[in-house]
Amino acid sequence: ADFCLRGWRKGLQPHLAEDALVHRNAPAISLAEIMARRERGRAAFEKLWGFELFYSTNTRADLLSLFDAKKDGMTVLEAGCACGADFLAIRAVNVTAEFHGIELNAHSAAIAQQFASVEAMDIETLDHPAWEGKFDLVLMGNILEHLRDPWQTVRNMYRVQKPGGQIV
């Protein structure tokens, strides 16, 4: 991930290579040392890039399985989009989809900006008239439990959902 982000920062466009494998012969080490190295690597990545790698770059397969992502010209809003992994997963099956996101972590939002129009805003006081009735799909994974008034957020997302759209 660090290698891809460094390339992106220099204006390159890294691409996902599914089923790629990197192998190196290394001396045998204990499981405890493997775990310690992994934790040091995670901490170093977060310090360098400003977000937690595994949390911010994972797709929500459980949510993505709840809707048909193949609708031509589908408009998607993801509240709490992190680095945009869900956008990439949808784009893999629907190149015509239009993506918008809300993300408070500026570092994650900068990554997601490569795939979507991403804005930092308070979703509990959402005031975005251009979004009224715009979205076929509104995704809200891992955010409601962090809010003061989650029901207000659901009402806000209902306002930006198209008639017949879905909130997941």
SULDA-V740409 format. One line per field, one symbol per residue. phi: phi as a letter, one per 20 degrees, with the letter a starting at -180 (. if undefined). A space follows every 10 residues. Layout:
# SULDA-V740409
phi: ???
This chain:
# SULDA-V740409
phi: .gfffffgfe necfcfdfmf cdcbecffcf fffgffffff ffffffffdn begffedeed gfffeebeee ffmgdcddem flenffffff gfdbfefddc bcbeffffgf ffgfdbedce beffdgcbgf egmedfccdc emcgfeefcf fffffffffe ffgnfcdd
